[in-house]
Amino acid sequence: MAETGRTDLEIAVLRGLISRAAGGAWSSATDDAGELGALLGGIASHLWADEEHRVVYGCLRSAQGLRKTRLREEMAAEATRMGHPDVDWDLYFQPPSSESDDTDLLELIRRLKNNP
């Protein structure tokens, strides 16, 4: 997979995950939390093509348990603590692209895992 294609796929996956996370609270009492945690865990060993993508993924994993109204704010604070204060959060908090609208998030993750 070409580097640009891989980068675009990573962004699509991160947007899809953030969209799911922003759709409700992450608490251990909800099925969505378990599903989202499983999705995040399923790509834990992925080697991100872009350092910023790795940071966004790490911040998303750290954000479990937060309400959607605090998700962006807390992810930005976590990125700053990780030494990456300049993450382009607008890129990741956009609605999923048309590609991910047409393709299930699970399929995007499958593609990501198959294209290390």
QUIPEUR-V5004 format. One record per residue. N is the residue number from 1. RES is the residue in one letter. PSI is psi in degrees with one decimal (NA if undefined). OMEGA is omega in degrees with one decimal (999 if undefined). Layout:
n=N res=RES psi=PSI omega=OMEGA
n=N res=RES psi=PSI omega=OMEGA
This chain:
n=1 res=M psi=132.8 omega=178.6
n=2 res=A psi=150.6 omega=-177.1
n=3 res=E psi=-41.0 omega=178.9
n=4 res=T psi=-42.4 omega=178.2
n=5 res=G psi=-39.7 omega=179.0
n=6 res=R psi=-43.5 omega=178.4
n=7 res=T psi=-44.5 omega=178.4
n=8 res=D psi=-39.7 omega=178.7
n=9 res=L psi=-43.0 omega=178.3
n=10 res=E psi=-43.6 omega=178.3
n=11 res=I psi=-42.5 omega=179.3
n=12 res=A psi=-41.8 omega=178.8
n=13 res=V psi=-46.5 omega=-179.6
n=14 res=L psi=-41.4 omega=177.4
n=15 res=R psi=-42.7 omega=179.0
n=16 res=G psi=-42.8 omega=178.6
n=17 res=L psi=-43.9 omega=178.9
n=18 res=I psi=-39.3 omega=177.8
n=19 res=S psi=-42.5 omega=176.5
n=20 res=R psi=-45.4 omega=-178.6
n=21 res=A psi=-38.9 omega=-178.6
n=22 res=A psi=-10.2 omega=-179.0
n=23 res=G psi=-8.8 omega=-179.8
n=24 res=G psi=-180.0 omega=-179.9
n=25 res=A psi=146.1 omega=172.1
n=26 res=W psi=101.0 omega=173.5
n=27 res=S psi=154.1 omega=-176.5
n=28 res=S psi=-10.5 omega=-178.1
n=29 res=A psi=-6.8 omega=-176.6
n=30 res=T psi=147.3 omega=176.2
n=31 res=D psi=-36.4 omega=179.9
n=32 res=D psi=-37.7 omega=-179.8
n=33 res=A psi=-43.3 omega=179.0
n=34 res=G psi=-41.5 omega=178.9
n=35 res=E psi=-45.4 omega=-179.4
n=36 res=L psi=-40.9 omega=176.4
n=37 res=G psi=-38.9 omega=178.1
n=38 res=A psi=-40.3 omega=177.5
n=39 res=L psi=-45.1 omega=179.0
n=40 res=L psi=-43.4 omega=179.2
n=41 res=G psi=-31.3 omega=-178.8
n=42 res=G psi=-18.2 omega=179.0
n=43 res=I psi=19.1 omega=-178.0
n=44 res=A psi=-31.6 omega=-177.2
n=45 res=S psi=3.1 omega=-179.5
n=46 res=H psi=135.8 omega=174.7
n=47 res=L psi=105.3 omega=-174.0
n=48 res=W psi=137.7 omega=-179.7
n=49 res=A psi=-26.2 omega=-176.8
n=50 res=D psi=133.9 omega=-179.9
n=51 res=E psi=-38.6 omega=179.7
n=52 res=E psi=-36.8 omega=178.4
n=53 res=H psi=-41.0 omega=178.1
n=54 res=R psi=-41.9 omega=180.0
n=55 res=V psi=-45.6 omega=179.9
n=56 res=V psi=-44.1 omega=177.9
n=57 res=Y psi=-46.9 omega=179.4
n=58 res=G psi=-40.6 omega=178.2
n=59 res=C psi=-39.0 omega=179.3
n=60 res=L psi=-41.9 omega=177.4
n=61 res=R psi=-38.6 omega=-179.9
n=62 res=S psi=-20.3 omega=-173.9
n=63 res=A psi=0.3 omega=-179.3
n=64 res=Q psi=136.3 omega=-179.6
n=65 res=G psi=-4.7 omega=-178.9
n=66 res=L psi=148.9 omega=173.2
n=67 res=R psi=152.6 omega=-175.9
n=68 res=K psi=-29.6 omega=-179.0
n=69 res=T psi=-20.1 omega=-179.6
n=70 res=R psi=-4.2 omega=-173.2
n=71 res=L psi=-54.4 omega=-177.3
n=72 res=R psi=-46.1 omega=-179.1
n=73 res=E psi=-46.0 omega=-177.8
n=74 res=E psi=-35.2 omega=176.9
n=75 res=M psi=-40.0 omega=177.7
n=76 res=A psi=-40.6 omega=178.3
n=77 res=A psi=-41.0 omega=178.5
n=78 res=E psi=-41.6 omega=178.2
n=79 res=A psi=-39.9 omega=178.0
n=80 res=T psi=-42.5 omega=177.5
n=81 res=R psi=-29.9 omega=179.1
n=82 res=M psi=-2.8 omega=179.4
n=83 res=G psi=19.6 omega=-179.1
n=84 res=H psi=71.5 omega=-176.5
n=85 res=P psi=-11.2 omega=-172.2
n=86 res=D psi=27.3 omega=177.7
n=87 res=V psi=136.5 omega=178.4
n=88 res=D psi=81.6 omega=-174.6
n=89 res=W psi=-28.6 omega=178.2
n=90 res=D psi=-35.1 omega=179.4
n=91 res=L psi=-39.1 omega=-174.2
n=92 res=Y psi=-24.3 omega=-180.0
n=93 res=F psi=11.2 omega=171.9
n=94 res=Q psi=154.7 omega=172.3
n=95 res=P psi=149.1 omega=178.5
n=96 res=P psi=146.6 omega=-178.9
n=97 res=S psi=170.7 omega=179.3
n=98 res=S psi=-31.8 omega=178.4
n=99 res=E psi=-46.2 omega=-177.9
n=100 res=S psi=-18.6 omega=172.6
n=101 res=D psi=-37.2 omega=-177.3
n=102 res=D psi=-16.0 omega=-175.5
n=103 res=T psi=131.7 omega=178.7
n=104 res=D psi=145.6 omega=179.1
n=105 res=L psi=-37.9 omega=178.6
n=106 res=L psi=-36.8 omega=177.8
n=107 res=E psi=-39.9 omega=177.3
n=108 res=L psi=-42.6 omega=178.9
n=109 res=I psi=-40.9 omega=177.0
n=110 res=R psi=-45.6 omega=178.3
n=111 res=R psi=-41.4 omega=179.1
n=112 res=L psi=-44.0 omega=-179.3
n=113 res=K psi=-28.8 omega=-179.7
n=114 res=N psi=-5.8 omega=-179.0
n=115 res=N psi=69.0 omega=-175.0
n=116 res=P psi=NA omega=999
